[in-house]
Structures are given as C-alpha cells and as structure tokens.
Amino acid sequence: MIDAAHLVAFNLTLLAALASPGPALLLALRTTLVAGPRAGIATGAGLAVMAATWTAAALLGLDAVFVLFPYVYTAIKVIGALYLLWIAYTLWRDARTPLKDSETPLPRGKAFRTGFLVNLGNPKSVLFAAAVLLVIFPAELSATAKVTVVANHLVVELAA
C-alpha cells in the first residue's frame, strides 16, 4: 500500500513540473491556438500518456537499463535534444509570423501522436520519472502500488 504522504508529495512535485514552461506546454498551447481546443486536448492526452509511460518505465527499472546500457540513455538525450532544438528553431524562425487558424481541422489522432512523440524525447519527462520517483517512493513498491502511481500520474496530467 502507498502512504498518502508519498502520493501527496508526488502530486505536488508533478504539479510543479507541469507548471514550469517547457516544450510540452508550448506545443499544447500552440496546437490549441492554431487547431482548436479538441486538437489541444488530444495533444495534451498524448503528452500525458507518454509521461505516465515514463513513470511506469522508471518504476519497472528503467534506471537499471540506463546503468547497464548508458549509450541508450545518451541516445535518448541526444535525440530528444535534437528534436527540442528543431522545435526551438522553428519557433524562432516563425516568431514574427502570426499564428493562423488551421484551414482543415487537425485530426485528433495526429494531435495525440504529436504530443506522445514530443514527450517521448523530452528530457524533462525522462529525468522527472527517473529521479523524482526514486526520491519520493520507497524502493520496494508492490505491483498494485506501481499501477496506482502510474494511474495517479495519468489522471493528474490529464486534469492539468
């Protein structure tokens, strides 16, 4: 069973991380402004599912994989950094161009997939999952407790 204090600490830390601006927040805001609220919600759902997936991976021993295969962690960081640099470049390049409403609606599946892929390579999501969980929760969580933490993470992400 999970102690309520651990879950509260996790949720407060998660909310603080969600409130800090980063590529995920910028993507969700831009998608909402350009493609409308449905696409923005779908993008947010994709971001949330991948963030919860990172949490599940961390709880299942992702850190052990990174210790055994440090090049995997390096590859994720490099690919993620390159993708974030591409996003930054396109934001900078198009900064003077006003956002235009999309002439055709962005399919929710594509918006979801975009959010999912952004958080797949988002170093903030990986580091949050790998570091914060290890500090807040005891090392030996039951399978039920791990499922509870991941479900809680997903609910908080979707609600935020």
N, C-alpha and C positions, 0 to 999 in steps of 0.2 A: 504494500500500500504506500502511496505517496503522502508525505507530510504536507499539509495545507500551506505551511510556511514556504516550503520549496516551490510549490506551484505559484504562490503569490510573487515570490522573488523572480521566478522565471517570467511571469506575465509582465511585471514592471520593467524588467530588463528588455523584454521583447517589445513592449510599447515604446520604450525609449529608443530602441533601434529603428522601429518603424517611423518614428517622428523625425529622425535625422535624415536630411535630404541625401539622396543618392540616385544612382541610375534607375532603380526600380520606381521610385516615386516620380522622377521626371518622365519616365515612359508612361506611367499610368495617367499622369496629368495631361501630357501631350495627346495621348490617344483619346482621352475623354474630350478634350477641346476640339480636336480635329475630326474624330469619327463618331462622337456622341457618347452618351452615358452607357449604353449597352456594351459597346466595344470597350469602354474604360473598365466596366465591371468584369468583363471577360478577361481583359489583360490582368486586372488585379487578382482574379481567380487563378490564372496561370502562375503569377508571381507567388501566390500563397501556396499552391500545391507544390511547387519546386522548393520553397523554403521549408515546408513541412517534410519534404523528401530528404532535404539535407539534414534535418533534425533526426529523422529515422536512421539515416546512414551513420550519423555520429553516435547514436545510441547503440547501433549494431556493430560498432568497432571501426568506423572509417579512419579514426586516428591510427589504428594498428596497420591498416593498409598503407597509409602515408609513411609510417615508420619503416615498414618492410620495402616499400617501393617509393622512395622520395621523389623519383622522377615523375610519378603520376601527379603528386601534389604540385610539383614545379610546372608540369604541363598544364594543369588546370589553372594555375595562377597566370601563366603566360598567355594562354588562350583567352582567359577572362579579361586580362589587362588589355590585350589587343582589341577585343570586342568593345570594351569600355572606351578605349581611345578612339575607335571608329565612331561610336555614339557621340563622344565629345567633339570630334572633328565635324561631324555632320551638324551638330547643334551650333557650333561656332560658324561653320560655313553658311548656314541658313538663318543666322541670328537676325539679320536685317529684313528677311523675307517674312511678311506677316503669315501667320497660320491661316490656312484656308479650310473651310468646311469640306469634307470629303464629298465628291460628287456621287460616288457609289458607296453604299454602306460597307464598312469593314466587316467581313464575316466573323462571327464570334469565335469560330474555331481558329481562325488565323490570329485573332487578337489574343486568345488564350495561349496559343503556341508561342507567340512572340514573348509574352510575359514569362512563360515557363523557361524559354531559352535564355532570356536575359538573366534570370536568377540562377540558371544552371552555371553560367560563367561569372556570376557576381561574387567577387572575393569577400564582400561583406557578409553574404549569406553563408558561405563556407566557413569563414572564421567564426561567425556567431555560433554556428552549430558545433563546430569543433571545440571552441574554447569555453563558451558560456555554459554549455550543458555540463561540462566536466567540473566546473566550479560550483554550480548550484545543486546538482543532484548527486546523491551517493553513487559510488561506483557500481554497486550490485543492485540494479533495479530488476524487478520481475518483468516478465513479458507483458503482463497486464499493465504495469506501471509505465512501461515504454510506450505501449499503444495509447495510454491516457495522455502522456506528454505530447506525442505526435498529434493526436486528435485535438488537444488543447491548443497547440501551436496553429494548426489549421484554422480552428474557429476564431482565434484572436486575429490572425492575418486577414481572414475574410470579413470580420466585423470592422476592422480598422480601415 
